Amino acid sequence: RAIDVAISSAGGPAASVYRALDVVYSDLLENYAEDYFYIAEVPGAPVAPQVLEHTRTASGFSLKWEPPAESGGIPLTGFRVYRRTPAPQVMLYNGDGQPHIYNFDVSGLTGGIQYSFAVVAMNGAGESAYSPAVVVYAGTAPARIDTLKRDPGVARSMNSISLKWEVPTISGEAPVTRYELRWDNGDYSDFTNTMSNIAAPTTTATINGLTQAKFVRFQIRSSNVNGPSEWSPVYRTQLCALPDAVTFPSQRFTDHLDTSVTLTWEPPACTGCTSGAIITGYEVAMRQGSNPWTLVHSGDPSVLSITQRGLSPGMDYSFRVSICQWDNCEQTATAP
């Protein structure tokens, strides 16, 4: 007759080796079979997986995880990665037999869609509970904003600046949610000043309390649910208002000849700041009658007159002079 032997781990430590005897009695002899086995538990659940930095593409990324603190008393045999949502749940990776692999490349996702992923650990006793899920949107962070400039719709001032930018051409398959500006103190120091929560769809911002005449550097970046973009190229400008327009002496046109004339002007009374404002030069444009304006001179600030040649006798010409600052030639006066 056979006798069934049941062995329980109660009272015995996990991972201990036990001996089992399968005993069979008959009228003539006593037979038994002997076997050895572990008493063990399934592993503890791993911590939530994470998306590896700089691995995002439009349709995937790399997940990484750490082994659980509790192996169940016997060595781990591997890990499995599950996509928990959207339903139905799908096992994406079966790493049974590869206990030292702690990452997996997820692909085939749809940009802008929210997904969740979990990892389980395995040993000879079975599969652990699910790790906490990591919830992510597929896709990438927005593209870099290439152009940051002054807002042309806001007048320049000595102690503030209004900036404008464009929405990034590629938003990473998820819409931009906010923008962040940063700037230095005008002495090539670190970017220690920030305006960090400019909610989309706003594409302008005004910064007050700046120091006049300083050359300040500005940068901007955008963010979506997948993270921030790279910082934009630096925009550097001097914090001054527009200068006054140039003035013209009573004898603004001299040296009249059939095909040439000399135009003279005077510097502005106010350069846009109480001190330290830089005028980088002057531009002169000319037109004949009602034709479009044509640039005929661009020079440094010490040049306050030009002689224009090649004119047609008997024709009417107009001239205008623009004052150039660090990043603009906006202030213009037309010679009467």
C-alpha positions in Angstrom: 0.0 0.0 0.0 1.2 3.6 -0.7 1.4 6.3 2.0 1.1 9.9 0.8 3.5 12.3 2.6 2.6 16.0 2.7 5.3 18.5 3.6 4.5 22.1 4.6 6.9 25.1 5.0 5.1 26.1 8.2 7.8 26.5 10.9 10.6 26.0 8.4 12.8 28.8 6.9 12.4 29.7 3.3 15.1 28.4 1.0 16.0 25.5 3.3 16.5 22.1 1.8 14.0 19.4 2.8 14.1 15.6 2.2 10.9 13.8 1.2 10.4 10.1 1.2 7.8 8.5 -1.0 7.2 5.2 1.0 5.5 2.1 -0.4 4.7 -0.9 1.8 3.8 -4.4 0.6 3.6 -7.8 2.2 7.1 -8.7 1.0 9.3 -5.5 1.2 9.5 -1.8 2.0 10.4 0.5 -0.9 10.9 4.3 -1.0 11.9 7.0 -3.3 13.9 10.0 -2.1 13.9 13.6 -3.4 15.2 17.1 -2.4 13.4 20.4 -2.9 13.2 24.0 -1.7 10.6 25.6 0.4 10.4 29.2 -1.0 8.0 32.1 -1.7 7.5 34.2 -4.9 9.6 37.3 -5.0 8.5 40.7 -3.7 7.1 43.2 -6.2 9.7 45.4 -7.9 9.5 49.2 -7.5 7.8 51.1 -10.4 9.8 51.1 -13.6 11.1 54.3 -15.0 11.6 55.8 -18.5 15.3 56.1 -19.3 16.4 59.7 -20.0 17.1 60.6 -23.6 15.5 57.4 -25.0 12.1 58.8 -26.1 11.1 58.6 -29.8 7.8 59.4 -31.4 6.6 55.8 -30.8 8.6 54.4 -27.8 11.2 54.6 -25.1 13.3 52.4 -22.9 12.1 51.2 -19.5 14.4 50.4 -16.7 13.7 48.7 -13.3 15.5 47.4 -10.2 15.3 43.9 -8.8 13.0 43.5 -5.7 14.5 43.7 -2.2 13.0 40.2 -1.5 13.8 37.4 -3.8 11.6 34.9 -2.1 14.6 33.0 -0.6 15.8 31.6 -3.9 17.5 33.2 -6.9 15.5 35.3 -9.3 15.0 33.7 -12.8 13.9 36.9 -14.7 11.4 39.6 -15.2 8.3 40.3 -17.3 7.0 43.7 -18.5 3.3 44.2 -18.9 1.4 47.1 -20.6 -1.4 47.5 -18.1 -3.4 50.2 -20.0 -5.0 50.8 -22.4 -6.8 47.5 -22.1 -6.4 44.7 -22.8 -3.3 44.0 -20.7 -0.4 42.7 -22.8 2.9 41.1 -21.8 5.5 42.9 -23.8 8.6 41.2 -22.5 9.3 37.7 -21.0 12.8 37.6 -19.5 12.5 34.2 -17.9 16.0 32.8 -17.7 17.6 36.3 -17.9 17.7 37.5 -14.3 20.3 40.2 -15.0 18.4 42.1 -17.7 16.8 45.3 -16.1 15.6 47.2 -19.2 13.4 46.8 -22.2 12.8 49.0 -25.3 9.1 49.7 -25.7 8.0 50.4 -29.3 4.9 50.7 -31.5 3.1 53.3 -29.3 0.9 56.1 -30.5 2.1 59.6 -29.7 0.0 61.6 -27.3 -1.7 58.5 -25.9 -1.4 57.6 -22.1 0.0 54.2 -21.2 0.9 52.4 -18.0 3.5 49.7 -17.5 4.4 47.4 -14.7 7.1 44.8 -14.0 7.0 41.4 -12.2 9.9 39.4 -10.9 10.1 35.6 -11.2 11.8 32.7 -9.3 11.2 29.0 -9.1 8.1 29.5 -7.0 6.3 31.7 -9.5 5.7 35.3 -10.4 5.6 38.3 -8.0 2.8 40.8 -7.7 2.8 43.7 -10.2 5.1 46.6 -9.4 3.4 50.0 -9.1 2.7 51.1 -12.6 4.6 54.0 -14.3 2.1 56.1 -16.3 3.5 57.9 -19.3 2.4 59.6 -22.5 4.0 58.3 -25.7 5.9 60.8 -27.8 8.7 63.2 -27.2 9.2 66.6 -25.5 8.6 69.6 -27.8 11.2 70.8 -30.3 13.4 73.7 -29.4 12.1 77.2 -29.9 14.4 78.8 -32.4 13.4 82.4 -32.2 12.9 84.6 -29.1 12.6 88.3 -29.7 11.1 91.5 -28.4 7.3 91.9 -28.8 7.0 94.5 -31.6 3.5 95.4 -30.3 4.8 96.7 -27.0 6.8 99.9 -26.6 10.4 99.5 -25.4 11.3 100.8 -22.0 14.4 101.2 -19.8 13.4 98.9 -17.0 11.3 96.1 -18.5 11.1 94.0 -21.6 8.2 92.3 -23.5 9.2 89.1 -25.3 7.5 87.1 -28.0 8.0 83.6 -29.4 6.4 81.1 -31.7 4.8 77.7 -30.8 7.4 75.0 -31.6 6.9 73.4 -35.0 7.0 69.9 -33.5 5.2 69.5 -30.1 6.2 65.9 -29.5 2.8 64.5 -30.5 1.4 66.1 -27.3 0.4 69.8 -27.0 2.6 72.3 -25.3 1.3 73.0 -21.8 3.6 75.7 -20.6 6.7 77.9 -21.2 9.7 78.9 -19.0 11.9 81.9 -19.4 15.3 82.5 -17.8 17.7 85.4 -17.9 20.9 86.7 -16.3 21.7 90.0 -14.6 23.4 91.6 -17.5 27.0 90.7 -16.6 27.3 87.3 -18.3 26.5 85.5 -15.0 24.4 82.4 -14.6 20.8 82.3 -15.6 19.5 82.9 -12.1 16.2 84.5 -12.9 13.2 82.6 -14.1 9.6 83.0 -15.1 8.6 79.3 -14.9 4.9 78.8 -15.4 3.7 80.6 -18.5 0.6 78.7 -19.4 0.0 77.8 -23.1 -1.3 79.1 -25.4 0.3 82.4 -24.3 3.3 83.3 -26.5 4.2 86.6 -24.9 5.6 87.7 -21.5 6.7 91.0 -19.8 9.5 91.1 -17.3 9.7 94.1 -15.0 12.3 95.4 -12.6 15.3 95.1 -14.8 18.4 97.4 -14.7 18.5 100.0 -17.5 21.3 99.9 -20.1 22.3 96.4 -19.1 22.9 93.8 -21.9 20.7 90.9 -20.7 20.6 87.4 -22.1 17.3 85.6 -22.4 16.3 82.0 -23.2 13.0 80.1 -23.4 11.9 76.5 -23.4 8.5 74.8 -23.7 7.1 71.7 -22.0 4.4 69.1 -22.6 3.4 66.0 -20.7 6.7 64.3 -21.8 8.9 67.0 -20.3 10.8 70.2 -21.3 12.4 71.0 -24.7 16.0 72.2 -25.0 16.6 75.8 -24.2 16.3 78.2 -27.1 19.3 80.1 -28.6 20.3 83.1 -26.5 18.6 86.4 -27.3 20.7 89.3 -26.0 19.5 92.9 -25.9 20.2 96.2 -24.2 17.5 97.4 -21.9 16.7 100.8 -23.3 13.7 102.6 -24.8 13.8 103.7 -28.4 15.9 106.8 -28.9 14.5 110.0 -30.1 14.4 110.4 -33.9 17.3 112.2 -35.6 16.9 115.8 -36.3 17.8 117.7 -39.5 19.5 121.1 -39.7 17.9 123.8 -41.7 20.4 123.1 -44.5 19.8 119.4 -44.6 20.4 119.1 -48.3 23.6 120.7 -49.7 25.9 120.4 -52.6 23.1 120.1 -55.1 24.1 118.9 -58.6 22.1 117.5 -61.5 22.8 113.9 -60.4 23.8 114.1 -56.7 23.0 115.7 -53.3 24.4 115.6 -49.8 22.1 114.8 -46.8 23.1 115.8 -43.2 21.4 114.9 -39.9 22.1 115.3 -36.2 22.2 112.6 -33.4 19.1 112.1 -31.2 18.7 114.2 -28.1 17.9 111.1 -26.1 19.5 107.8 -26.8 16.9 105.7 -25.0 18.6 105.4 -21.6 19.7 108.1 -19.1 23.3 106.8 -19.6 25.0 103.9 -21.3 22.8 103.5 -24.3 24.7 102.4 -27.4 23.9 103.7 -30.9 25.5 101.3 -33.3 25.0 103.3 -36.5 22.5 104.9 -39.0 20.7 103.6 -42.0 19.5 105.8 -44.9 16.8 104.8 -47.3 15.8 106.6 -50.5 12.9 106.4 -52.8 11.9 108.1 -56.1 8.4 109.4 -56.1 6.1 106.7 -54.6 8.4 103.8 -55.4 9.5 101.4 -52.5 12.2 102.5 -50.2 15.7 101.3 -51.0 18.6 101.1 -48.5 21.4 103.3 -49.7 23.6 103.7 -46.7 24.5 101.7 -43.5 27.3 103.2 -41.4 28.8 103.7 -38.0 27.5 106.3 -35.6 30.3 108.8 -36.4 29.0 109.3 -39.9 26.3 112.0 -40.0 26.0 112.8 -43.7 26.0 111.0 -47.1 26.3 112.1 -50.7 23.9 110.3 -52.9 24.9 110.1 -56.5 23.3 108.6 -59.6 20.1 110.6 -59.3 18.0 111.5 -62.4 17.6 115.2 -63.1 14.1 116.6 -62.6 12.9 113.7 -60.4 11.6 113.9 -56.8 13.5 111.9 -54.1 12.7 111.3 -50.5 15.2 110.2 -47.8 14.7 108.8 -44.3 17.3 108.1 -41.6 17.0 105.2 -39.0 18.9 105.0 -35.8 20.3 101.6 -35.1 20.6 100.2 -31.6 22.0 96.8 -30.5 19.1 94.8 -32.0 17.0 97.2 -34.1 16.8 100.1 -36.5 13.3 101.0 -35.6 13.4 104.8 -34.9 13.1 106.5 -38.2 12.7 110.1 -39.4 12.0 111.3 -42.9 13.9 114.3 -44.1 11.3 117.0 -44.9 
